[in-house]
């Protein structure tokens, strides 16, 4: 049985996340468990997530990105109020970043910061060859474009 789609195709946050993630070498998007995942050999970002707990304790983050940070940066990142420990991915060191924290509109998100978080996650899972390609590509945060 296939998972239901857990995102909206016209989501402006997702449009920006796609623009960032698909700029990385050999990156592709695939839907897994109803959510967009971004991978280059391995998954380096997931769009949307939630927390574990009893039914009353679970939180859903529809406008979030799940990432695997550099272990040296993880503790500082998870102290941020936008961060959460995602279900299933959390025990492996992943964290969630709520893009719509405090109802922030997509056009007010610091997309340069998101790019840096994605870059770190990509580097954590990338092969040596992919890291070399990334360094040669000399990516910079893409200029935001109109979503939709």
Secondary structure, DSSP 8 states (H G I E B T S, - for coil): ------S-TT-HHHHHHHHHHTTSTT-EEEEETTEEEEESSSEEEEEEEE--SSTTT--EEEEEEEEE--HHHHHHHHTSTTEE--TTTGGGTEEEEETTGGG--GGGS-HHHHHHHHHHHHHHH--HHHHHHHHHHT----------
